[in-house]
Amino acid sequence: MRNRSWAIAMTVAIVITVGGLVILETARERIAAEYESALEARDVTVQLSTLESQLERLSAYQANFLLTKQVARAQAYCTNATRLRQTIQQLNTTYYRREADSAEQASFSQIAALIEARIGAGVTAMQQATPQPLALAACGTASGAQTVDGALIDSTLSLLRDNETRRAQQALDASRADQRVSTLCAAALSALNIVLFILLFRNLGIQIDRQARVQRQLITQQEELDQLVTERTRQLEALGWHLQAVAENEKTQLARELHDELGAILTASKMDVAWANRKLKDSEPAVAEKLARALANLDQGIALKRRIIEDMRPTVLANFGLVTALRTLADEAAQRNNWMLELRLPADDIQLDEQTEIALFRVAQESLTNAAKYARASRVSIGLQIDEAQVALSISDNGVGITPADLKRTHTHGLLGMRQRVAAHGGQFDIHRGVPSGTDIHVVMPCARRAMPLDDIAPAAPSERSL
């Protein structure tokens, strides 16, 4: 009898459990479907709000262009128009995918047509506002100058948003009702299997304690590794800054030695050879010809020495300041590469601290070298802005442009060197692809500006000019 009662109890328990699981699964599927419907309605509401904000930005760009006549505002208008069409396409796909009623489809089709007319009217207005034709192909074909009822668009959007909010609320209410049913079934199953749950919770508690101990150990190890990585990174950055400083000092020392020692030797040799050439020009023509060739070789050696010194430690930077050095560097690079040059430099030369001038000059030098090697540019622009707190250097070209892959490569020592050089002095270095092409480099560094009129700039040393 006891076995029979046990078998009946087990059978009833199994039937109840299976039935409860079936009810729970059915309720789960309904809840999931209703929740997805609510999420979709909320997404549509957000997209409609986005559409409305994009319409407002479209009007703002048009008004700004009509006031300022800036081509960039017209381009921004076209970009925003493209985003508008993308949002409309997404909404159109959503409405047809869920088989919305014909009234909503008709309302949305009406909005889409009105917005397209609004975009075209804006293009026409901007084209008529300027005597020069604008490149607004991205906006699409301009329609006739027709009046678009903005209030109708706003009211229809508000109506669609209200419908989506109502649909989301209904789905959430149905989901809550199904959740209550599933909660009751879960409570019944919990009461039926309370003993098993106690045992499971006991085992689960043991496992959770074990996992918590392991997790704490992992967190401790991770913190130690993070500290180690941070320390190593700081050491590497300090080493990089030190190496750059050592390299600059060595360049300065070597340039000074080349100028003082080698320059004096070459100059003295040139004077002696020139004297001998004048003495033997008439009596020994063959020897005079050799001496003339020696003079030419000495001139080449002096020119080579000057180029080496200028590369290691530009004398124009030391003698005339950053503005003149940048202008000279840009002019020479433009002549070598046949560039169209645009300079936005201060009219008066200024004097910064030595390390800041060197860092900015090296960044400009490396940037122009990269532009000559890789950019295939025809136009280069250099700008320098200085105030009491900081100095900003900008360099841009219209070449092929740098790619994200180039920025991530670890063997691009030129970029890394520029970043470290700027960071070593507390500055910010930014490089990105230009629009629509080319490369833009922007450097901002703190500085202590000291005005130095051009009349007070000391001229180059006579020995340097003679070499």
C-alpha positions in Angstrom: 0.0 0.0 0.0 2.9 2.3 0.9 4.7 1.5 -2.3 1.5 2.2 -4.2 1.0 5.5 -2.5 4.6 6.4 -3.2 4.2 5.5 -6.9 1.0 7.6 -7.1 2.8 10.5 -5.4 5.7 10.2 -7.7 3.4 10.0 -10.7 1.5 13.0 -9.6 4.7 14.9 -8.9 6.0 14.0 -12.3 2.8 15.0 -14.0 2.6 18.3 -12.1 6.3 19.0 -12.8 5.9 18.2 -16.5 2.7 20.3 -16.7 4.3 23.1 -14.9 7.3 23.0 -17.2 5.0 23.1 -20.2 3.2 26.1 -18.8 6.4 27.8 -17.9 7.8 27.2 -21.4 4.7 28.5 -23.0 4.7 31.5 -20.8 8.4 32.1 -21.5 7.8 32.1 -25.2 4.9 34.5 -24.9 6.9 36.8 -22.6 9.8 36.7 -25.0 7.6 37.5 -27.9 5.8 40.3 -26.1 9.1 41.7 -24.7 10.6 41.7 -28.2 7.5 43.5 -29.4 7.9 46.1 -26.7 11.6 46.5 -27.5 10.8 46.9 -31.2 8.2 49.6 -30.4 10.7 51.4 -28.2 13.3 51.2 -30.9 10.9 52.6 -33.4 10.1 55.4 -30.9 13.7 56.2 -30.5 14.2 56.2 -34.3 11.3 58.5 -34.8 12.8 60.9 -32.1 16.1 60.6 -33.9 14.4 61.5 -37.2 12.8 64.5 -35.6 16.2 65.7 -34.2 17.8 65.1 -37.6 15.2 67.3 -39.2 15.9 70.1 -36.7 19.7 69.8 -37.4 18.9 69.9 -41.1 17.1 73.2 -40.7 19.9 74.5 -38.4 22.6 73.7 -41.1 20.5 75.4 -43.8 20.0 78.5 -41.7 23.6 78.6 -40.7 24.7 78.3 -44.4 22.3 81.1 -45.5 23.8 83.3 -42.8 27.5 82.5 -43.2 27.7 81.1 -46.7 30.2 78.6 -45.5 30.6 75.6 -47.8 31.3 73.3 -44.8 27.7 74.0 -43.6 26.3 72.9 -46.9 28.4 69.7 -46.8 27.1 69.1 -43.3 23.6 69.6 -44.6 24.2 66.9 -47.2 25.7 64.6 -44.6 22.7 65.0 -42.3 20.4 64.5 -45.3 22.1 61.1 -45.9 21.6 60.1 -42.3 18.0 61.2 -42.6 17.5 58.9 -45.6 19.2 56.0 -43.7 16.9 56.5 -40.7 13.8 56.5 -43.0 15.0 53.4 -44.7 15.4 51.6 -41.3 12.0 52.7 -40.2 10.4 51.7 -43.5 12.0 48.2 -43.2 10.7 47.9 -39.6 7.1 48.8 -40.6 6.9 46.4 -43.5 8.7 43.6 -41.6 6.1 43.5 -38.8 3.2 44.1 -41.2 2.0 47.3 -39.7 -1.6 48.4 -40.5 -2.2 50.4 -43.6 -2.8 53.6 -41.8 0.6 53.6 -40.2 2.3 52.7 -43.5 0.4 55.4 -45.3 1.4 58.0 -42.6 5.0 57.0 -42.7 5.1 57.0 -46.5 3.6 60.5 -46.3 6.4 61.6 -43.9 9.1 60.1 -46.1 7.8 62.0 -49.1 7.6 65.3 -47.1 11.1 64.9 -45.7 12.5 64.2 -49.2 10.7 67.3 -50.4 12.1 69.2 -47.5 15.7 68.1 -48.3 15.3 69.1 -52.0 13.8 72.5 -51.0 16.8 73.1 -48.8 19.2 72.3 -51.5 17.4 74.6 -53.9 17.5 77.4 -51.3 21.2 77.0 -50.7 22.0 76.9 -54.4 20.0 80.1 -55.0 21.6 81.8 -52.0 25.1 81.8 -53.5 26.2 82.8 -57.0 28.7 80.0 -57.3 27.4 76.4 -57.8 27.7 74.1 -54.8 28.9 70.5 -54.9 25.8 69.0 -53.3 25.5 65.8 -55.2 25.4 63.9 -51.9 22.1 65.6 -51.1 20.4 64.1 -54.2 18.5 65.9 -56.9 17.1 69.2 -55.8 13.4 69.6 -56.1 11.6 72.7 -57.0 11.3 75.5 -54.4 8.1 74.2 -52.9 6.8 74.9 -49.4 6.9 71.9 -47.1 4.4 71.8 -44.2 6.7 71.3 -41.2 3.8 71.2 -38.8 2.3 68.3 -40.6 5.6 66.4 -40.3 5.8 67.1 -36.6 2.2 66.1 -35.9 2.5 62.9 -37.9 5.7 62.0 -36.1 4.1 62.6 -32.8 1.1 60.4 -33.7 3.4 57.6 -34.8 5.4 57.9 -31.6 2.2 57.8 -29.5 1.1 54.6 -31.3 4.5 53.0 -30.7 4.4 54.0 -27.0 0.9 52.5 -26.7 2.0 49.3 -28.5 5.0 49.0 -26.2 2.9 49.5 -23.1 0.4 46.9 -24.2 3.1 44.4 -24.8 4.6 45.1 -21.4 1.2 44.7 -19.7 0.7 41.4 -21.4 4.2 40.3 -20.5 3.5 41.2 -16.9 0.4 39.1 -16.9 2.3 36.1 -18.3 5.0 36.7 -15.8 2.4 36.4 -13.0 1.2 33.1 -14.4 4.7 31.8 -14.7 5.4 33.0 -11.1 2.5 30.9 -9.7 3.7 27.8 -11.6 7.2 28.4 -10.4 6.0 28.7 -6.8 4.1 25.4 -7.1 7.1 23.6 -8.5 9.3 25.2 -5.8 6.9 24.0 -3.1 6.9 20.5 -4.6 10.7 20.2 -4.8 11.7 22.2 -1.7 13.8 19.4 -0.3 15.8 19.0 -3.5 16.3 22.8 -3.7 17.7 22.8 -0.1 20.3 20.2 -1.1 21.1 22.0 -4.3 21.5 25.3 -2.5 23.8 23.8 0.0 26.0 22.4 -2.7 25.7 25.6 -4.6 26.8 27.6 -1.6 29.9 25.5 -1.3 30.8 26.0 -5.0 30.1 29.7 -4.8 32.5 30.0 -1.8 35.1 28.1 -3.7 34.7 30.3 -6.8 34.8 33.5 -4.7 38.2 32.5 -3.3 39.5 31.7 -6.8 38.1 35.0 -8.1 39.8 37.0 -5.3 43.1 35.3 -6.1 42.6 36.2 -9.8 41.8 39.8 -9.0 44.9 40.1 -6.8 47.1 38.6 -9.5 45.5 40.9 -12.1 46.2 44.0 -10.0 49.8 43.0 -9.5 50.2 42.5 -13.3 48.5 45.9 -14.0 50.9 47.6 -11.6 53.9 45.8 -13.2 52.7 46.8 -16.7 52.2 50.4 -15.6 55.7 50.5 -14.0 57.3 49.0 -17.1 55.5 51.4 -19.3 56.6 54.3 -17.2 60.2 53.1 -17.3 60.1 52.6 -21.1 58.7 56.1 -21.6 61.4 57.6 -19.4 64.0 55.6 -21.3 62.6 56.9 -24.6 62.6 60.5 -23.4 66.1 60.1 -22.1 67.3 58.6 -25.4 65.8 61.4 -27.3 67.5 64.0 -25.0 70.8 62.2 -25.4 70.4 62.0 -29.1 69.7 65.8 -29.3 72.7 66.5 -27.1 75.0 64.3 -29.1 73.8 65.9 -32.3 74.4 69.4 -30.8 77.9 68.4 -29.7 78.7 66.8 -33.0 77.4 69.7 -34.9 79.5 72.1 -32.8 82.6 70.0 -33.3 82.0 69.7 -37.0 81.5 73.5 -37.2 84.5 74.5 -35.0 87.0 71.8 -35.9 86.2 70.5 -39.4 84.9 73.9 -40.5 88.1 75.6 -39.5 90.2 72.9 -41.2 88.2 73.1 -44.5 88.3 76.8 -44.5 92.0 77.0 -43.9 92.6 74.4 -46.6 90.4 76.3 -49.0 92.4 79.5 -48.3 95.7 77.7 -48.8 94.6 76.0 -52.0 93.2 79.2 -53.3 96.4 81.1 -52.6 98.5 78.4 -54.3 96.1 78.4 -57.3 96.5 82.1 -57.7 100.3 81.8 -57.5 100.6 78.9 -60.0 97.8 80.0 -62.3 100.1 81.5 -64.9 103.3 79.5 -64.4 101.9 76.0 -63.8 98.6 75.7 -65.6 98.4 71.9 -65.1 98.9 72.3 -61.3 96.5 75.2 -61.2 93.8 73.0 -62.9 94.3 70.4 -60.2 94.2 73.0 -57.5 91.0 74.4 -59.0 89.5 70.9 -58.9 90.6 70.7 -55.3 88.9 74.0 -54.5 85.7 72.6 -56.0 86.0 69.5 -53.9 86.6 71.6 -50.8 83.5 73.6 -51.7 81.5 70.4 -51.9 82.9 69.3 -48.6 82.0 72.6 -46.9 78.4 72.3 -48.4 78.2 68.7 -47.2 79.4 69.8 -43.7 76.8 72.6 -43.7 74.0 70.2 -44.6 75.0 67.7 -41.9 75.1 70.4 -39.3 71.7 71.8 -40.4 70.2 68.3 -40.1 71.6 67.7 -36.7 71.2 71.2 -35.2 69.7 73.8 -37.5 71.5 77.1 -37.1 68.5 79.1 -38.3 66.5 77.7 -35.3 69.3 78.6 -32.9 69.9 82.1 -34.4 66.5 83.3 -35.6 63.8 81.3 -33.7 61.1 78.8 -34.5 59.0 80.9 -36.9 61.9 81.6 -39.3 63.1 78.0 -39.0 59.7 76.6 -39.9 59.4 79.0 -42.8 62.9 78.1 -44.1 62.2 74.3 -43.7 58.9 74.6 -45.5 60.3 76.6 -48.3 63.1 74.2 -48.9 60.8 71.2 -48.8 58.3 72.8 -51.2 61.1 73.6 -53.7 62.5 70.0 -53.5 59.0 68.4 -53.9 57.3 71.0 -56.1 54.5 71.6 -53.5 52.1 74.4 -53.3 52.8 75.8 -49.8 50.4 77.5 -47.5 51.9 79.1 -44.3 49.9 80.4 -41.4 52.8 81.6 -39.2 53.0 84.7 -36.9 54.3 87.8 -38.6 56.8 88.5 -35.9 59.3 85.9 -34.7 59.0 84.7 -31.2 61.3 82.9 -28.8 60.3 79.8 -26.8 62.3 77.7 -24.5 64.9 75.6 -26.3 63.4 72.2 -25.8 60.0 73.3 -27.0 61.4 74.8 -30.1 63.5 71.7 -30.9 60.5 69.4 -30.3 58.2 71.4 -32.6 60.9 71.7 -35.3 61.6 68.0 -35.2 57.9 67.2 -35.5 57.6 69.5 -38.5 60.8 68.1 -40.1 59.6 64.5 -39.7 56.1 65.3 -40.9 57.4 67.0 -44.1 59.8 64.0 -44.7 56.9 61.6 -44.4 54.8 63.7 -46.7 57.6 63.7 -49.3 58.2 59.9 -49.0 54.7 58.5 -48.8 51.9 61.1 -49.3 52.3 62.0 -53.0 50.9 65.4 -52.1 50.7 68.6 -54.2 49.8 71.0 -51.4 51.1 71.3 -47.8 49.8 73.6 -45.1 51.7 74.6 -42.0 50.2 76.7 -39.2 51.5 77.9 -35.8 49.4 79.6 -33.1 50.9 80.9 -29.9 49.3 82.4 -26.8 50.5 82.9 -23.2 49.8 79.3 -22.2 50.5 77.0 -25.1 51.7 76.7 -28.7 49.9 74.8 -31.4 51.5 73.4 -34.6 49.3 72.0 -37.4 50.6 70.4 -40.6 48.3 69.0 -43.3 48.6 67.8 -46.9 46.3 66.6 -49.6 48.0 63.3 -50.3 46.8 59.7 -50.2 46.3 60.0 -46.4 47.3 57.9 -43.5 45.3 54.7 -42.8 44.2 53.3 -39.4 46.5 50.3 -40.1 49.4 52.7 -40.4 48.6 54.2 -37.0 48.5 50.8 -35.3 51.8 49.5 -36.8 54.5 49.2 -34.1 57.5 49.7 -36.5 56.5 53.2 -37.5 59.3 54.7 -35.5 58.8 58.2 -36.9 55.3 58.5 -35.5 56.4 56.9 -32.2 59.3 59.3 -32.0 57.0 62.3 -32.6 54.5 61.1 -30.0 57.2 60.5 -27.3 59.0 63.8 -28.1 55.7 65.8 -27.6 54.6 63.7 -24.6 58.0 64.3 -22.9 57.2 68.0 -22.7 53.6 67.6 -21.5 52.1 68.1 -24.9 49.4 66.4 -27.0 50.0 64.8 -30.4 47.2 63.9 -32.8 47.3 62.5 -36.3 44.4 61.4 -38.4 43.2 61.1 -42.0 42.0 64.3 -43.5 38.7 65.0 -45.2 38.3 63.9 -47.9 42.0 62.8 -48.2 45.4 63.7 -46.9 46.9 63.6 -43.4 46.4 66.2 -40.6 48.8 66.5 -37.7 48.1 68.7 -34.7 50.5 69.3 -31.8 49.7 71.3 -28.7 52.5 72.0 -26.2 52.7 74.3 -23.1 55.2 77.1 -23.3 56.4 80.3 -21.7 56.3 82.8 -24.4 58.8 85.7 -24.5 58.5 88.3 -27.2 61.6 88.9 -29.2 61.4 91.6 -31.9 63.0 90.9 -35.2 65.3 93.9 -34.7 66.9 92.3 -31.6 67.6 88.9 -33.2 71.4 88.3 -33.4 72.7 87.6 -36.9 74.5 84.4 -37.7 78.1 84.2 -36.9 80.4 85.3 -39.7 82.3 82.0 -39.7 79.0 80.1 -40.2 77.9 82.3 -43.1 81.3 81.9 -44.8 81.1 78.2 -44.7 
